[in-house]
Amino acid sequence: MQFFTVIAALAAAAMAAPASLEQRQVPICTSGSPLCCATDVLHLADLDCATPATFPTSPNKLIATCSAAGQQAKCCLLPILGQALICSNVNPTAE
């Protein structure tokens, strides 16, 4: 009897879920970490890198945040002590 009560409660909770889900965040970097870097050396190493001051929710916001600080938006595979290895540019998206 308690089993049916639990099943009924779970079914009621599932029906109470919203009918539509909001669109998920667009991934900023397909691989690596989003960083703001000052100097790029042949897309292999970047110097003076840091995570953005605010968490960006889109590639365009990352670019704007880094540009406001005078840096470049990058996706880097190996961030190490303010330096980063194997970096690529963040591509802007149409909004």
Steps between C-alpha positions, in 0.01 A plus 500: 500500500781740582659416166197639315506813717865564407429439130203739512713768669775462236244519219352817649846656527576412136175660385581816695823549302495785247375411155784673316864534589703813448776489242832395649811710490695502178834334573772764500790263443463162335825399669699672769424784738378852415772749596592864444863524384724797429752356254471218247812319374421308178179349646721269707553704815323797651637725771333681790179293488221508755143383529244771417382721788140390442388164366413548131182340374585528130806534278409864425486584871841341555644706215343819642622427854856434387502800263388729784811391692723551194550127446407236244242224550661157463416133550807329647562133567768536769473807725803503731587779748386795291632348177308276262598247235325400177250784471249596233291810441142515619265529202219758533144383441203677347246604764 
